[in-house]
Each structure stands twice: as C-alpha cells, then as structure tokens.
Amino acid sequence: MNSRAASKPVKTDNLKFKRRVERTIKIKYVIDLIQKLIGKGLPQYGAVPYRLDENMELYADVSKAKKLLSWESSIGLEDGLKDMIAQY
C-alpha cells in the first residue's frame, strides 16, 4: 500500500465532496485478495497493454461523509469482499 495526497472534486446532488487521499490501495492488491478468497483464477498481469489513463490504485477518503452524514464504515475491505463473494 502506498501513501499520497491528492484532491479531486466530486459532485453528489447539491453536495460537493473532495477526495483527499491519505492512503491508496493498489488494484493488484485487490485482485490478489479476490483470487485468494475465491481460491481460483490466475491473474495475468501485463498480458494486455495498459491504457494511457489506466487506474492502478483505488482512492477513498470518507471524512466529509463522516462529518456531514454521520457515516462510518463498519466493514473492512477483506470482510466486504468475503460478503460480496458469498452472495454469488
């Protein structure tokens, strides 16, 4: 995992949220985690050329949602993925 700071405005109805990134999660990490959880598949990284603006990391900062909506995540990435996979 990587640390970086960036901001990008996001508009939701009348509320405007800025994503301020404090921590990133690499897409490869998520793919490897899913592969581990389902117990099959073999990702072939680099088999297809990456597009110019290909996302390699996921960014999330929910601090404004916590403040304005009193929302807080109660499930971590791995547990959330386990729940999602179990539904399929």
Secondary structure, DSSP 4 states (H G I P E B T S, - for coil): -B----EEEEEETTEEEEEE-S-EEEHHHHHHHHHHHHT-----TTSSPPPTT---EEE---HHHHHHH-----S-HHHHHHHHHHT-
